[in-house]
Amino acid sequence: MSQPSFNQNPAKQASVKPEAAAGNASSKTVPMDAAFNSEYPSIDHLRLRAQQRMPRFAFEYLEGGCFSEINLRRNTEEIRDVRLRPRYLSDYPGANLRTELFGQSYAAPFGVSPIGLQGLMWPRATEILARAATQHELPFILSTVGTASIETVAEITGGKAWFQLYHPAETELRDKLLDRAQAAGFPVLVILADTPTFAYRPKEIRNGLSIPPRMSLRNVLQMLRCPTWCLGQLSAGSPEFKTMKPYIPPGLSMKHLGLFMNKTFSGRLTADKIQAIRDRWPGKLVVKGVVTPEDAELALRLGVDGLIVSNHGGRQLDAGPSTIHSLAELRDEFGHRTTLMLDSGVRSGPDVACALASGAKFVFLGRSFMYGVGALGHSGGDHTMIMLKRQLLQVMEQIGCAQIADLPQHRMKPGSAC
């Protein structure tokens, strides 16, 4: 980075509150927060460190996609095909990252995607990221199959988290989950659309993390090579689907637990299911996984408040479009009619900027934050959020963009010359 303050040792600089990193002034007046670790200045650095500290099966569960992982790679590659136009000679007041979404002001235009089995990948990862997101004034989305309960995350976030619903097969269970999310004060419900079937993920199958799961001797040996991870798991206890725990019969073996979860969730989202939830849920309602105009039109007709353009991180359909491609297809027709957000493939502040310049109002990241936690444990969420804010701020200042809403004005059209 060109600014000297970024290259200095953060421990020697004054500590600032997380929101200050998203402040209204130029980056030259914004010191790095002391939680930033200069040994890991990028998601790539965090990824490599996380790979060293996590058992292989856990790391591959985090990182893997479906089939040949083509769409997983395409997501990031095509985001990085976007080009931004800098304006160097105009008057410039400085950049402001603060963004309003569904009536709530956030310190930056990105948040934490819902991730299942976070506690398997790193002990108490759900709680670590929920706490960091709250401190940094960013939204945190809890998955139905996360490893902390609705009530625990509500306590950590002051009821400001969002809840992502895997649609249950039974209406009674759906209503119980919705009632708990509402009682917790969660303002936004996210319904998952892009997992109508269990994916074919070769790495998970080989590692025994398919349904039903198994734990092989090879996996045990991998755990023993990661003492910090093992000690953390001993302290935290075995990862469990904490939100689902009240509904799981006691004493199930791993095999039967997998079969129970398989039977419990129906997968495919339909118009009737969305309408029933819309009629029951009083807060904002978002559908995650919409990538076509036909699905977007149907969702809006049913009263949905926003759409997260996502392909589940490239974990479901290898032959599908990248998220940035799908966003471009939806942007012109639906960008002014609803809140379009993007998830999948985002790995840096410049990626966030390119997604926002391409029509997203907000961006969510999953693997990137988990790499941070895997690399740095309890400080990983803080570090990664500080780093992404700082990277995004630098991009905005470099191109002369003052407000997040102005980023589309800096997007170069394909084939144009700057």
TIBAFI-705574 format. One record per residue (C-alpha): residue number from 0; residue in three letters; x, y, z. Coordinates in Angstrom, 2 decimals. Layout:
BEGIN
NUM;ala;X;Y;Z;
...
//
This chain:
BEGIN
0;met;0.00;0.00;0.00;
1;ser;1.24;3.53;-0.73;
2;gln;0.26;5.12;2.60;
3;pro;3.09;4.83;5.17;
4;ser;0.59;4.32;7.98;
5;phe;-0.51;1.00;6.51;
6;asn;3.00;-0.42;6.40;
7;gln;3.92;0.56;9.93;
8;asn;3.59;-1.86;12.81;
9;pro;-0.03;-1.41;13.99;
10;ala;1.03;-2.11;17.57;
11;lys;2.98;1.16;17.51;
12;gln;-0.03;3.18;16.42;
13;ala;-2.90;4.49;18.46;
14;ser;-5.76;2.03;18.74;
15;val;-9.05;3.28;17.32;
16;lys;-12.56;1.97;17.55;
17;pro;-13.47;-0.29;14.60;
18;glu;-15.95;2.20;13.24;
19;ala;-13.18;4.78;12.92;
20;ala;-11.64;2.69;10.16;
21;ala;-14.76;3.45;8.14;
22;gly;-14.78;7.14;9.04;
23;asn;-15.63;10.13;6.97;
24;ala;-12.11;11.46;6.49;
25;ser;-9.20;10.58;4.26;
26;ser;-7.21;7.44;5.05;
27;lys;-4.22;9.66;5.86;
28;thr;-5.99;10.53;9.13;
29;val;-7.14;6.99;9.95;
30;pro;-4.63;4.90;11.92;
31;met;-4.77;1.14;11.73;
32;asp;-6.44;-0.54;14.68;
33;ala;-4.07;-2.42;16.99;
34;ala;-5.93;-5.68;16.26;
35;phe;-4.53;-5.66;12.72;
36;asn;-1.70;-8.20;12.31;
37;ser;0.76;-7.01;9.68;
38;glu;1.97;-10.58;9.10;
39;tyr;-1.32;-11.32;7.32;
40;pro;-2.18;-8.30;5.12;
41;ser;-4.39;-10.22;2.66;
42;ile;-6.96;-13.00;2.54;
43;asp;-4.38;-15.12;0.70;
44;his;-1.99;-14.82;3.66;
45;leu;-4.79;-15.73;6.07;
46;arg;-5.77;-18.70;3.93;
47;leu;-2.26;-20.17;3.98;
48;arg;-2.00;-19.76;7.74;
49;ala;-5.44;-21.28;8.29;
50;gln;-4.46;-24.27;6.17;
51;gln;-1.52;-24.89;8.51;
52;arg;-3.65;-24.70;11.66;
53;met;-6.78;-26.60;10.63;
54;pro;-7.14;-30.35;10.10;
55;arg;-7.21;-31.08;6.41;
56;phe;-10.79;-32.36;6.41;
57;ala;-11.99;-29.16;8.13;
58;phe;-10.03;-26.89;5.81;
59;glu;-11.29;-28.73;2.72;
60;tyr;-14.86;-28.48;4.01;
61;leu;-14.39;-24.72;4.23;
62;glu;-12.63;-24.33;0.91;
63;gly;-14.20;-26.95;-1.30;
64;gly;-16.76;-26.60;-4.07;
65;cys;-18.77;-29.11;-6.03;
66;phe;-17.55;-31.41;-8.79;
67;ser;-14.41;-29.87;-10.37;
68;glu;-14.75;-26.53;-8.52;
69;ile;-14.98;-24.60;-11.78;
70;asn;-17.67;-22.19;-10.61;
71;leu;-15.91;-21.66;-7.31;
72;arg;-12.91;-20.26;-9.19;
73;arg;-15.07;-18.46;-11.77;
74;asn;-16.80;-16.42;-9.04;
75;thr;-13.61;-14.62;-8.03;
76;glu;-12.03;-14.53;-11.48;
77;glu;-15.00;-12.76;-13.05;
78;ile;-15.35;-10.27;-10.19;
79;arg;-11.74;-9.36;-10.98;
80;asp;-12.59;-8.79;-14.63;
81;val;-14.45;-5.65;-13.53;
82;arg;-12.48;-2.44;-14.09;
83;leu;-12.85;0.86;-12.21;
84;arg;-12.29;4.36;-13.63;
85;pro;-10.26;6.71;-11.42;
86;arg;-10.90;10.47;-11.26;
87;tyr;-7.75;12.23;-10.16;
88;leu;-8.29;15.96;-10.81;
89;ser;-11.72;16.60;-9.34;
90;asp;-12.33;18.02;-5.86;
91;tyr;-12.50;15.16;-3.38;
92;pro;-13.78;15.32;0.23;
93;gly;-12.62;11.80;1.23;
94;ala;-14.38;8.44;1.38;
95;asn;-17.20;7.34;3.65;
96;leu;-17.89;3.62;3.94;
97;arg;-21.03;3.93;6.07;
98;thr;-24.01;2.32;4.38;
99;glu;-27.71;2.05;5.18;
100;leu;-29.44;-1.25;4.63;
101;phe;-33.07;-2.01;5.57;
102;gly;-33.17;1.05;7.82;
103;gln;-29.99;0.14;9.72;
104;ser;-26.72;2.06;9.37;
105;tyr;-23.61;-0.12;9.01;
106;ala;-19.96;0.96;9.20;
107;ala;-19.13;-0.65;5.86;
108;pro;-21.06;-2.22;2.95;
109;phe;-20.21;-5.84;3.73;
110;gly;-21.15;-8.49;6.26;
111;val;-20.69;-12.11;7.31;
112;ser;-22.40;-14.75;5.18;
113;pro;-24.22;-17.66;6.83;
114;ile;-21.88;-20.65;7.18;
115;gly;-22.89;-24.09;8.38;
116;leu;-20.72;-26.08;10.79;
117;gln;-18.47;-23.11;11.57;
118;gly;-17.46;-24.69;14.87;
119;leu;-16.11;-27.74;13.06;
120;met;-13.74;-25.56;11.07;
121;trp;-12.59;-23.59;14.12;
122;pro;-13.79;-23.82;17.73;
123;arg;-16.42;-21.19;18.58;
124;ala;-16.03;-19.61;15.15;
125;thr;-19.70;-18.58;15.09;
126;glu;-19.39;-16.69;18.35;
127;ile;-16.06;-15.11;17.31;
128;leu;-17.48;-13.72;14.07;
129;ala;-20.81;-12.65;15.61;
130;arg;-18.93;-10.69;18.27;
131;ala;-16.53;-9.10;15.79;
132;ala;-19.35;-8.13;13.43;
133;thr;-21.20;-6.44;16.29;
134;gln;-18.11;-4.51;17.40;
135;his;-17.46;-3.40;13.82;
136;glu;-21.11;-2.51;13.14;
137;leu;-21.52;-5.09;10.39;
138;pro;-24.36;-7.57;9.83;
139;phe;-23.84;-11.20;10.83;
140;ile;-26.08;-13.92;9.33;
141;leu;-26.59;-17.05;11.42;
142;ser;-27.21;-20.30;9.55;
143;thr;-29.86;-22.79;10.69;
144;val;-27.03;-25.34;10.78;
145;gly;-24.56;-23.07;12.53;
146;thr;-22.83;-24.21;15.71;
147;ala;-24.25;-21.51;17.99;
148;ser;-27.92;-21.13;18.80;
149;ile;-30.27;-18.32;17.86;
150;glu;-30.40;-17.26;21.49;
151;thr;-26.61;-17.23;21.96;
152;val;-26.06;-15.13;18.84;
153;ala;-28.89;-12.80;19.86;
154;glu;-27.16;-12.20;23.18;
155;ile;-23.80;-11.52;21.48;
156;thr;-25.25;-9.18;18.84;
157;gly;-27.93;-7.49;20.91;
158;gly;-30.57;-9.01;18.62;
159;lys;-29.09;-7.40;15.51;
160;ala;-28.07;-10.58;13.69;
161;trp;-29.93;-11.92;10.69;
162;phe;-31.18;-15.51;10.51;
163;gln;-30.88;-17.75;7.48;
164;leu;-33.55;-20.45;7.25;
165;tyr;-33.03;-23.81;5.64;
166;his;-36.67;-24.59;4.96;
167;pro;-37.82;-27.55;7.08;
168;ala;-40.02;-30.27;5.64;
169;glu;-42.51;-29.80;8.47;
170;thr;-44.48;-26.59;8.94;
171;glu;-44.43;-26.97;12.74;
172;leu;-40.62;-26.89;12.84;
173;arg;-40.53;-23.93;10.45;
174;asp;-42.84;-21.98;12.72;
175;lys;-40.81;-22.81;15.83;
176;leu;-37.64;-21.51;14.19;
177;leu;-39.37;-18.36;12.97;
178;asp;-40.83;-17.74;16.43;
179;arg;-37.38;-18.06;18.02;
180;ala;-35.79;-15.70;15.49;
181;gln;-38.56;-13.17;16.04;
182;ala;-38.33;-13.46;19.83;
183;ala;-34.57;-12.90;19.54;
184;gly;-35.26;-9.59;17.80;
185;phe;-33.58;-10.48;14.52;
186;pro;-34.63;-7.83;11.99;
187;val;-34.00;-9.80;8.79;
188;leu;-34.87;-13.35;7.75;
189;val;-32.94;-14.90;4.85;
190;ile;-34.52;-17.87;3.06;
191;leu;-32.13;-20.16;1.21;
192;ala;-33.07;-20.96;-2.38;
193;asp;-29.89;-22.39;-3.89;
194;thr;-29.72;-25.78;-2.13;
195;pro;-32.62;-27.81;-3.57;
196;thr;-30.48;-30.95;-3.34;
197;phe;-27.39;-32.16;-1.52;
198;ala;-24.35;-31.24;-3.58;
199;tyr;-21.77;-33.63;-4.97;
200;arg;-18.55;-32.44;-3.33;
201;pro;-15.70;-34.91;-3.88;
202;lys;-13.51;-33.56;-1.06;
203;glu;-16.28;-33.91;1.50;
204;ile;-17.16;-37.39;0.29;
205;arg;-13.53;-38.50;0.55;
206;asn;-13.17;-36.94;4.01;
207;gly;-16.36;-38.49;5.35;
208;leu;-18.23;-35.20;5.66;
209;ser;-21.05;-36.26;3.37;
210;ile;-24.48;-37.36;4.62;
211;pro;-24.28;-39.52;6.68;
212;pro;-20.90;-38.40;8.04;
213;arg;-18.10;-40.65;9.22;
214;met;-14.85;-40.10;11.10;
215;ser;-11.94;-42.08;9.72;
216;leu;-8.54;-42.84;11.24;
217;arg;-7.06;-40.48;8.66;
218;asn;-9.21;-37.63;9.99;
219;val;-8.22;-38.41;13.56;
220;leu;-4.53;-38.27;12.63;
221;gln;-5.11;-34.93;10.93;
222;met;-6.64;-33.56;14.14;
223;leu;-3.66;-34.69;16.20;
224;arg;-1.37;-32.65;13.93;
225;cys;-3.29;-29.47;14.86;
226;pro;-2.87;-29.11;18.65;
227;thr;-4.35;-25.59;18.89;
228;trp;-7.47;-26.69;17.04;
229;cys;-7.73;-29.82;19.24;
230;leu;-7.36;-27.91;22.50;
231;gly;-9.95;-25.42;21.34;
232;gln;-12.40;-28.19;20.52;
233;leu;-11.82;-29.81;23.92;
234;ser;-12.67;-26.51;25.57;
235;ala;-15.65;-25.73;23.32;
236;gly;-17.05;-29.26;23.18;
237;ser;-17.97;-31.22;20.07;
238;pro;-19.52;-29.07;17.34;
239;glu;-23.31;-29.36;17.35;
240;phe;-26.21;-27.91;15.40;
241;lys;-27.12;-25.76;18.42;
242;thr;-30.21;-24.11;16.93;
243;met;-31.55;-27.52;15.91;
244;lys;-30.58;-29.30;19.13;
245;pro;-34.04;-29.07;20.81;
246;tyr;-35.56;-30.97;17.89;
247;ile;-32.93;-33.70;17.49;
248;pro;-33.71;-36.98;19.29;
249;pro;-31.08;-37.66;21.96;
250;gly;-28.47;-40.39;21.58;
251;leu;-28.28;-40.45;17.78;
252;ser;-25.10;-41.83;16.26;
253;met;-23.29;-39.68;13.68;
254;lys;-24.84;-41.79;10.94;
255;his;-28.38;-41.40;12.25;
256;leu;-27.87;-37.70;12.94;
257;gly;-26.97;-37.22;9.30;
258;leu;-30.03;-39.15;8.20;
259;phe;-32.22;-37.09;10.56;
260;met;-30.92;-33.79;9.15;
261;asn;-31.37;-35.11;5.61;
262;lys;-35.00;-35.94;6.33;
263;thr;-35.71;-32.73;8.29;
264;phe;-34.97;-30.23;5.51;
265;ser;-36.98;-30.35;2.31;
266;gly;-34.55;-28.36;0.21;
267;arg;-36.45;-26.84;-2.70;
268;leu;-38.02;-23.46;-2.10;
269;thr;-41.38;-22.79;-3.77;
270;ala;-43.72;-19.83;-4.17;
271;asp;-46.12;-21.34;-1.64;
272;lys;-43.35;-21.69;0.94;
273;ile;-42.18;-18.11;0.43;
274;gln;-45.72;-16.78;0.65;
275;ala;-46.39;-18.67;3.88;
276;ile;-43.25;-17.22;5.43;
277;arg;-44.02;-13.72;4.14;
278;asp;-47.46;-13.93;5.75;
279;arg;-45.92;-14.95;9.07;
280;trp;-42.64;-13.03;9.29;
281;pro;-43.05;-9.38;10.39;
282;gly;-39.51;-8.20;9.57;
283;lys;-37.54;-7.83;6.37;
284;leu;-37.48;-10.91;4.15;
285;val;-34.59;-11.77;1.81;
286;val;-34.16;-14.67;-0.60;
287;lys;-30.58;-15.88;-1.03;
288;gly;-29.50;-17.71;-4.18;
289;val;-31.55;-15.93;-6.85;
290;val;-29.63;-15.72;-10.16;
291;thr;-32.29;-15.41;-12.90;
292;pro;-34.82;-12.69;-13.80;
293;glu;-37.66;-15.22;-13.63;
294;asp;-36.92;-16.11;-9.99;
295;ala;-36.32;-12.48;-9.09;
296;glu;-39.67;-11.44;-10.53;
297;leu;-41.49;-14.19;-8.66;
298;ala;-39.80;-13.35;-5.37;
299;leu;-40.70;-9.66;-5.64;
300;arg;-44.28;-10.52;-6.52;
301;leu;-44.45;-12.49;-3.26;
302;gly;-43.39;-9.47;-1.20;
303;val;-39.69;-10.16;-0.65;
304;asp;-37.67;-7.11;0.48;
305;gly;-34.30;-8.03;-1.00;
306;leu;-32.31;-10.60;-2.98;
307;ile;-28.83;-11.98;-2.34;
308;val;-27.34;-13.01;-5.67;
309;ser;-25.41;-16.15;-4.75;
310;asn;-24.46;-19.60;-5.99;
311;his;-23.67;-20.92;-2.51;
312;gly;-19.99;-20.20;-2.93;
313;gly;-19.68;-22.47;-5.94;
314;arg;-20.71;-25.43;-3.78;
315;gln;-23.87;-26.51;-5.62;
316;leu;-23.69;-26.06;-9.43;
317;asp;-20.38;-26.15;-11.28;
318;ala;-21.94;-25.38;-14.65;
319;gly;-23.78;-22.27;-13.48;
320;pro;-22.95;-18.58;-13.93;
321;ser;-20.68;-16.62;-11.63;
322;thr;-22.39;-14.33;-9.14;
323;ile;-21.08;-11.17;-10.80;
324;his;-22.48;-12.39;-14.14;
325;ser;-25.87;-13.03;-12.55;
326;leu;-25.80;-9.64;-10.85;
327;ala;-25.22;-7.95;-14.21;
328;glu;-28.22;-9.81;-15.64;
329;leu;-30.46;-8.61;-12.79;
330;arg;-29.07;-5.13;-12.20;
331;asp;-30.84;-3.05;-14.85;
332;glu;-34.29;-4.56;-14.39;
333;phe;-34.36;-5.06;-10.61;
334;gly;-31.74;-2.74;-9.12;
335;his;-34.24;0.10;-8.75;
336;arg;-37.07;-2.18;-7.57;
337;thr;-35.41;-4.01;-4.70;
338;thr;-32.23;-4.31;-2.66;
339;leu;-29.75;-6.42;-4.63;
340;met;-26.88;-7.92;-2.63;
341;leu;-24.09;-10.32;-3.60;
342;asp;-22.43;-13.31;-1.96;
343;ser;-19.78;-15.77;-3.24;
344;gly;-16.30;-15.19;-4.63;
345;val;-15.42;-11.99;-2.75;
346;arg;-11.89;-12.16;-1.32;
347;ser;-10.67;-8.58;-0.85;
348;gly;-11.61;-4.92;-0.52;
349;pro;-11.13;-4.40;-4.28;
350;asp;-13.53;-7.33;-4.87;
351;val;-16.09;-5.62;-2.62;
352;ala;-15.65;-2.38;-4.58;
353;cys;-16.09;-4.15;-7.93;
354;ala;-19.24;-5.93;-6.74;
355;leu;-20.72;-2.65;-5.48;
356;ala;-19.75;-0.89;-8.70;
357;ser;-21.55;-3.66;-10.61;
358;gly;-24.87;-2.99;-8.94;
359;ala;-24.85;-4.70;-5.53;
360;lys;-26.02;-2.53;-2.64;
361;phe;-24.23;-4.75;-0.13;
362;val;-21.80;-7.69;-0.18;
363;phe;-21.44;-10.75;2.06;
364;leu;-18.29;-12.85;2.57;
365;gly;-18.01;-16.31;4.10;
366;arg;-14.74;-18.11;3.45;
367;ser;-12.71;-14.92;3.81;
368;phe;-13.80;-14.43;7.42;
369;met;-13.33;-18.12;8.22;
370;tyr;-9.77;-17.96;6.87;
371;gly;-9.21;-15.11;9.32;
372;val;-10.52;-17.11;12.26;
373;gly;-8.62;-20.23;11.22;
374;ala;-5.41;-18.21;10.96;
375;leu;-5.71;-16.00;14.03;
376;gly;-8.33;-17.57;16.27;
377;his;-10.21;-15.11;18.50;
378;ser;-8.64;-12.06;16.84;
379;gly;-9.28;-13.31;13.30;
380;gly;-12.66;-11.66;12.89;
381;asp;-11.39;-8.27;14.05;
382;his;-8.29;-8.48;11.87;
383;thr;-10.17;-9.44;8.72;
384;met;-12.85;-6.77;9.14;
385;ile;-10.23;-4.05;9.75;
386;met;-8.26;-5.23;6.73;
387;leu;-11.25;-5.28;4.38;
388;lys;-12.38;-1.83;5.50;
389;arg;-8.90;-0.47;4.96;
390;gln;-8.58;-2.06;1.51;
391;leu;-11.98;-0.79;0.40;
392;leu;-11.21;2.70;1.70;
393;gln;-7.95;2.78;-0.27;
394;val;-9.72;1.78;-3.49;
395;met;-12.36;4.48;-3.05;
396;glu;-9.76;7.14;-2.36;
397;gln;-7.65;6.01;-5.30;
398;ile;-10.52;6.34;-7.77;
399;gly;-11.96;9.48;-6.16;
400;cys;-15.24;7.96;-4.96;
401;ala;-16.72;9.64;-1.88;
402;gln;-19.82;7.49;-1.19;
403;ile;-20.59;3.80;-1.62;
404;ala;-23.62;4.69;-3.74;
405;asp;-21.31;6.45;-6.22;
406;leu;-19.22;3.37;-7.06;
407;pro;-21.33;2.39;-10.13;
408;gln;-20.27;5.69;-11.73;
409;his;-16.68;4.40;-11.69;
410;arg;-17.36;1.05;-13.37;
411;met;-15.89;0.78;-16.85;
412;lys;-18.20;-0.79;-19.40;
413;pro;-16.77;-3.98;-20.97;
414;gly;-14.64;-3.16;-23.98;
415;ser;-14.31;0.53;-23.14;
416;ala;-11.00;2.35;-22.70;
417;cys;-10.27;4.46;-19.64;
//
